[in-house]
Amino acid sequence: MSNAIEKATFAGGCFWCMVQPFDELPGIIKVESGYMGGHSQNPTYQEVKTGETGHYEVVQITYDREIFPYERLLQLYWPQIDPTDPDGQFHDRGSQYRTAVFYHTSLQKEEAEKSKKQLEQKNIFKKPIVTQILPASEFYLAEEEHQDFYKKEPNHYKADRQKSGRDHFIESHWEKNRG
């Protein structure tokens, strides 16, 4: 493997909705659903969804930074979320659905903080940006049924995404503020 292979980890609410935007792009090697940031080892979906383990639902992206730089990952990440919601995302409520950028290197931390500051300066939102920039910790791979959910269960995925309000939010807040 190339020295340019890195990992990026993002929490954006339900991990089902966070895979597809990053999947199958040049330079993206894999996108995996999992858990990060909690206080127990090897958590299960059933445990994490209670909100009691402290974990976030995350996607971990393995990518080639020479083909798809981290800055582009951040540019894709922000428009997938409501960065002003401290209590979850859309219809998914609870600490396990909060947003965060988990950095793996000091350069990622610097780039994440810079992109957050740029977002704040655009004044897209009336409320403050609450998405945290946190150091990456142990990544726990989610159960197989949660991997590539949008491909395995396309009807369920589309219905859940529509019901969540995510797409409406993206259209009304991000699409009109591109650039």
Residue frames relative to the residue before (quaternion, step in Angstrom):
aa qw qx qy qz dx dy dz
M 1.0000 0.0000 0.0000 0.0000 0.00 0.00 0.00
S 0.5632 -0.6166 0.4538 0.3111 3.51 -1.19 0.68
N 0.5500 -0.5937 0.4711 0.3508 3.57 -1.23 0.46
A 0.6093 0.5755 -0.3413 0.4256 3.58 1.26 -0.27
I 0.5113 0.6402 -0.4280 0.3816 3.61 1.26 -0.01
E 0.0536 0.7957 -0.5966 0.0894 3.55 -0.76 1.12
K 0.3631 -0.6846 0.5787 0.2542 3.53 -1.38 0.06
A 0.0866 -0.7400 0.6645 0.0572 3.52 -1.21 0.69
T 0.0929 -0.8032 0.5875 0.0323 3.58 -0.97 0.80
F 0.0239 -0.8057 0.5891 -0.0560 3.53 -0.81 1.14
A 0.1931 -0.7229 0.6507 0.1295 3.54 -1.13 0.79
G 0.0873 0.8167 -0.5607 0.1048 3.54 -0.73 1.07
G 0.7058 -0.3633 0.2445 0.5569 3.54 1.08 0.69
C 0.8253 -0.1424 0.1298 0.5308 3.56 -1.07 -0.70
F 0.4155 -0.7398 0.4646 0.2533 3.58 -0.65 1.05
W 0.5031 0.6424 -0.4358 0.3800 3.62 1.15 -0.34
C 0.7326 0.4422 -0.2272 0.4649 3.58 0.96 -0.91
M 0.6701 0.5283 -0.2951 0.4298 3.58 1.22 -0.27
V 0.5624 0.6166 -0.3916 0.3876 3.61 1.21 -0.17
Q 0.6982 0.5360 -0.2903 0.3755 3.56 0.64 -1.16
P 0.6531 0.5279 -0.3560 0.4099 3.68 0.82 -0.76
F 0.7388 0.3967 -0.2154 0.5004 3.61 1.14 -0.61
D 0.5835 0.6410 -0.3529 0.3523 3.55 1.18 -0.59
E 0.8709 0.1725 -0.1223 0.4436 3.52 -1.27 0.64
L 0.4549 0.6336 -0.4895 0.3899 3.58 1.03 0.73
P 0.6020 -0.5605 0.4054 0.3988 3.61 -1.09 0.57
G 0.7873 0.2879 -0.2354 0.4918 3.56 -0.86 0.99
I 0.6136 0.4950 -0.3550 0.5024 3.59 1.26 -0.22
I 0.2665 -0.7944 0.5306 0.1276 3.56 -0.55 1.18
K 0.7715 -0.2012 0.1278 0.5899 3.58 0.95 -0.84
V 0.1854 -0.7331 0.6445 0.1132 3.51 -1.33 0.51
E 0.0306 -0.8204 0.5699 -0.0344 3.55 -0.62 1.16
S 0.3671 -0.7040 0.5675 0.2183 3.54 -1.09 0.79
G 0.2123 0.7864 -0.5605 0.1498 3.55 -1.02 0.79
Y 0.5092 -0.6311 0.5101 0.2867 3.50 -1.35 -0.39
M 0.0425 0.7873 -0.6133 0.0468 3.57 -1.09 0.75
G 0.7833 0.4202 -0.2686 0.3712 3.51 -1.33 0.42
G 0.5975 0.6081 -0.3647 0.3745 3.59 1.16 0.00
H 0.5572 -0.6340 0.4478 0.2950 3.52 -1.36 -0.09
S 0.6828 0.4201 -0.3132 0.5091 3.61 1.19 0.10
Q 0.4465 -0.6883 0.5059 0.2663 3.55 -1.20 0.53
N 0.8616 0.0935 -0.0945 0.4900 3.53 -1.20 0.74
P 0.1118 0.8227 -0.5507 0.0865 3.60 0.75 0.95
T 0.3508 -0.7022 0.5758 0.2286 3.53 -1.23 0.52
Y 0.6737 -0.4708 0.3719 0.4315 3.55 -1.26 0.27
Q 0.6476 0.5335 -0.3159 0.4429 3.57 0.93 -0.91
E 0.6676 0.4829 -0.2961 0.4832 3.60 1.04 -0.74
V 0.6757 0.5056 -0.2977 0.4464 3.58 0.86 -0.98
K 0.6819 0.5148 -0.3134 0.4145 3.60 0.86 -0.88
T 0.5571 0.5787 -0.4056 0.4363 3.62 1.22 -0.16
G 0.4145 -0.7124 0.4637 0.3251 3.58 1.20 -0.51
E 0.5776 0.6367 -0.3547 0.3676 3.59 1.26 -0.05
T 0.6359 0.5477 -0.3441 0.4210 3.64 1.17 -0.28
G 0.4658 -0.6938 0.4322 0.3391 3.59 1.24 -0.32
H 0.5238 0.6486 -0.4091 0.3708 3.60 1.26 -0.05
Y 0.3313 -0.6633 0.6293 0.2331 3.50 -1.36 0.44
E 0.4028 -0.6052 0.6013 0.3315 3.56 -1.24 0.42
V 0.0031 0.8221 -0.5661 0.0603 3.58 -0.74 1.06
V 0.2506 -0.6694 0.6509 0.2557 3.47 -1.44 0.05
Q 0.1591 -0.7571 0.6257 0.0998 3.53 -1.03 0.85
I 0.1699 -0.8052 0.5677 0.0234 3.50 -0.68 1.24
T 0.1733 -0.7340 0.6487 0.1019 3.54 -0.90 1.00
Y 0.0812 0.8251 -0.5434 0.1317 3.56 -0.60 1.14
D 0.4078 -0.6524 0.5773 0.2736 3.52 -1.36 0.31
R 0.3457 -0.7890 0.4710 0.1901 3.57 -0.30 1.25
E 0.6023 0.5575 -0.3701 0.4352 3.61 1.17 -0.39
I 0.7044 0.4123 -0.2477 0.5219 3.57 1.18 -0.55
F 0.7908 0.0866 0.0058 0.6059 3.56 0.98 -0.93
P 0.2099 -0.8296 0.5024 0.1237 3.61 0.11 1.23
Y 0.6638 -0.5232 0.3758 0.3800 3.55 -1.24 0.57
E 0.5990 0.5771 -0.3516 0.4296 3.58 1.03 -0.77
R 0.6560 0.4917 -0.3098 0.4815 3.61 1.01 -0.75
L 0.6038 0.5397 -0.3627 0.4611 3.59 1.06 -0.66
L 0.6499 0.5061 -0.3091 0.4754 3.58 0.97 -0.85
Q 0.6419 0.5224 -0.3226 0.4593 3.59 0.99 -0.80
L 0.6607 0.4713 -0.2959 0.5037 3.59 1.16 -0.55
Y 0.6391 0.5738 -0.3191 0.4007 3.56 1.03 -0.82
W 0.6915 0.5253 -0.3150 0.3830 3.58 0.59 -1.13
P 0.7297 0.4380 -0.2840 0.4417 3.67 0.76 -0.82
Q 0.5692 0.5801 -0.3946 0.4287 3.61 1.24 0.14
I 0.7663 0.3763 -0.1431 0.5006 3.57 1.25 -0.44
D 0.3684 -0.6092 0.6224 0.3254 3.49 -1.46 -0.02
P 0.2112 -0.8346 0.4960 0.1136 3.60 -0.10 1.24
T 0.6256 0.5504 -0.3355 0.4394 3.61 1.28 0.00
D 0.6139 0.5747 -0.3403 0.4208 3.61 1.25 -0.13
P 0.2254 -0.8155 0.5195 0.1194 3.62 -0.41 1.18
D 0.7287 0.4769 -0.2165 0.4412 3.60 1.23 -0.37
G 0.7824 -0.2052 0.1304 0.5733 3.59 1.21 0.30
Q 0.4133 -0.6798 0.5338 0.2867 3.53 -1.24 -0.42
F 0.8575 -0.0568 -0.0020 0.5113 3.49 -0.83 1.15
H 0.8117 -0.2226 0.1175 0.5270 3.66 -0.66 -0.85
D 0.5843 0.5417 -0.3812 0.4689 3.60 1.26 0.00
R 0.0609 -0.8281 0.5564 -0.0319 3.55 -0.37 1.27
G 0.6066 0.5576 -0.4277 0.3717 3.54 -1.13 0.66
S 0.6864 -0.5219 0.3319 0.3826 3.54 -1.27 0.50
Q 0.6219 0.5632 -0.3441 0.4216 3.59 1.09 -0.61
Y 0.7166 0.4189 -0.2333 0.5065 3.60 1.27 -0.35
R 0.3783 0.7141 -0.5007 0.3101 3.61 1.22 0.34
T 0.4536 -0.6754 0.5095 0.2801 3.55 -1.28 0.33
A 0.1415 0.7682 -0.6171 0.0952 3.54 -1.19 0.65
V 0.2579 -0.6781 0.6578 0.2024 3.49 -1.33 0.49
F 0.1555 -0.7765 0.6066 0.0696 3.57 -0.67 1.13
Y 0.1902 -0.8118 0.5442 0.0929 3.58 -0.51 1.15
H 0.3188 -0.7572 0.5508 0.1468 3.54 -1.14 0.83
T 0.7778 0.1833 -0.1009 0.5927 3.60 1.23 -0.40
S 0.6308 -0.5246 0.3969 0.4116 3.56 -1.23 0.31
L 0.6170 0.5373 -0.3490 0.4569 3.60 1.07 -0.64
Q 0.6305 0.5106 -0.3351 0.4790 3.60 0.99 -0.76
K 0.6285 0.5311 -0.3405 0.4549 3.60 0.94 -0.82
E 0.6662 0.5107 -0.2912 0.4588 3.56 0.88 -0.98
E 0.6878 0.4738 -0.2835 0.4712 3.59 0.89 -0.92
A 0.6398 0.5218 -0.3283 0.4588 3.60 1.02 -0.75
E 0.6598 0.4962 -0.3070 0.4735 3.59 0.94 -0.86
K 0.6364 0.5237 -0.3184 0.4683 3.57 1.02 -0.79
S 0.6854 0.4763 -0.3001 0.4620 3.61 0.86 -0.88
K 0.6188 0.5288 -0.3421 0.4695 3.60 1.08 -0.69
K 0.6492 0.5125 -0.3089 0.4696 3.57 0.96 -0.86
Q 0.6389 0.5164 -0.3222 0.4704 3.60 0.98 -0.82
L 0.6352 0.5237 -0.3200 0.4689 3.57 1.02 -0.81
E 0.6453 0.5193 -0.3168 0.4622 3.58 0.93 -0.87
Q 0.6779 0.5102 -0.2852 0.4460 3.58 0.98 -0.83
K 0.5972 0.5705 -0.3626 0.4317 3.60 1.20 -0.38
N 0.2448 -0.8167 0.4892 0.1840 3.59 1.26 -0.38
I 0.1927 0.7929 -0.5453 0.1920 3.57 0.92 0.93
F 0.7875 0.3142 -0.1244 0.5154 3.56 1.02 -0.86
K 0.4734 -0.6610 0.5079 0.2848 3.56 -1.17 0.64
K 0.7104 0.4032 -0.2348 0.5269 3.58 1.16 -0.67
P 0.6018 -0.5833 0.3964 0.3748 3.62 -1.16 0.45
I 0.5122 -0.6002 0.5183 0.3299 3.54 -1.27 0.52
V 0.1096 -0.8296 0.5470 0.0253 3.60 -0.65 1.10
T 0.4015 0.7062 -0.4868 0.3211 3.61 1.24 0.01
Q 0.3005 -0.7803 0.5266 0.1532 3.56 -0.76 1.06
I 0.2772 -0.6831 0.6470 0.1947 3.52 -1.33 0.49
L 0.0407 0.8402 -0.5292 0.1111 3.59 -0.32 1.29
P 0.5330 -0.5970 0.4671 0.3760 3.60 -1.13 0.45
A 0.5006 -0.6380 0.4908 0.3186 3.56 -1.03 0.80
S 0.1299 -0.7553 0.6381 0.0748 3.52 -1.18 0.68
E 0.7891 -0.2746 0.2080 0.5086 3.57 -1.21 -0.34
F 0.2315 -0.7509 0.6063 0.1221 3.56 -0.95 0.97
Y 0.1148 -0.7762 0.6183 0.0453 3.54 -0.88 1.01
L 0.4019 -0.7294 0.5102 0.2147 3.54 -0.64 1.18
A 0.4238 -0.6933 0.5228 0.2577 3.57 -0.92 0.92
E 0.6825 -0.4861 0.3631 0.4074 3.53 -1.29 0.36
E 0.6820 -0.5362 0.3266 0.3752 3.55 -1.16 0.69
E 0.6475 0.5399 -0.3433 0.4140 3.63 0.91 -0.77
H 0.6749 0.4839 -0.2951 0.4726 3.60 1.22 -0.36
Q 0.5603 0.5939 -0.3956 0.4206 3.59 1.25 -0.21
D 0.8498 0.0108 -0.0447 0.5252 3.60 -0.92 0.96
F 0.0949 0.8504 -0.5113 0.0805 3.55 1.07 0.78
Y 0.6399 0.5481 -0.3339 0.4227 3.59 0.97 -0.79
K 0.6736 0.4589 -0.2909 0.5010 3.60 1.19 -0.47
K 0.6948 0.4976 -0.2714 0.4427 3.57 0.97 -0.90
E 0.7994 0.1369 -0.0214 0.5845 3.56 1.02 -0.90
P 0.0427 -0.8687 0.4911 0.0480 3.61 0.71 1.02
N 0.6596 0.5019 -0.3290 0.4525 3.63 0.94 -0.73
H 0.6508 0.4990 -0.3074 0.4826 3.58 0.95 -0.89
Y 0.6412 0.5337 -0.3146 0.4528 3.57 0.95 -0.91
K 0.6895 0.4801 -0.2897 0.4585 3.60 0.78 -1.01
A 0.6618 0.5056 -0.3110 0.4579 3.59 0.94 -0.86
D 0.6697 0.4917 -0.3032 0.4667 3.59 0.92 -0.88
R 0.6529 0.5157 -0.3143 0.4572 3.57 0.96 -0.84
Q 0.6595 0.4959 -0.3134 0.4701 3.58 0.94 -0.83
K 0.6634 0.5127 -0.2963 0.4575 3.58 0.92 -0.93
S 0.6305 0.5863 -0.3279 0.3888 3.58 1.07 -0.76
G 0.4136 -0.7014 0.4800 0.3266 3.59 1.06 -0.70
R 0.3948 0.7429 -0.4602 0.2837 3.59 1.28 -0.02
D 0.7069 0.4676 -0.2874 0.4462 3.60 0.73 -1.01
H 0.6191 0.5290 -0.3438 0.4677 3.59 1.03 -0.73
F 0.6497 0.5130 -0.3133 0.4652 3.58 0.95 -0.88
I 0.6463 0.5219 -0.3203 0.4554 3.59 0.88 -0.93
E 0.6770 0.4926 -0.2940 0.4611 3.58 0.86 -0.95
S 0.7511 0.4272 -0.2402 0.4423 3.59 0.80 -0.94
H 0.7655 0.3528 -0.2064 0.4969 3.62 1.11 -0.50
W 0.7756 0.3686 -0.1886 0.4764 3.56 0.92 -0.84
E 0.6618 0.5312 -0.3276 0.4154 3.59 0.81 -0.97
K 0.7176 0.4456 -0.2637 0.4657 3.60 0.91 -0.84
N 0.7263 0.4001 -0.2293 0.5097 3.60 1.27 -0.25
R 0.2334 0.7916 -0.5322 0.1888 3.59 1.11 0.55
G 0.7014 0.5021 -0.3437 0.3711 3.50 -1.21 0.63
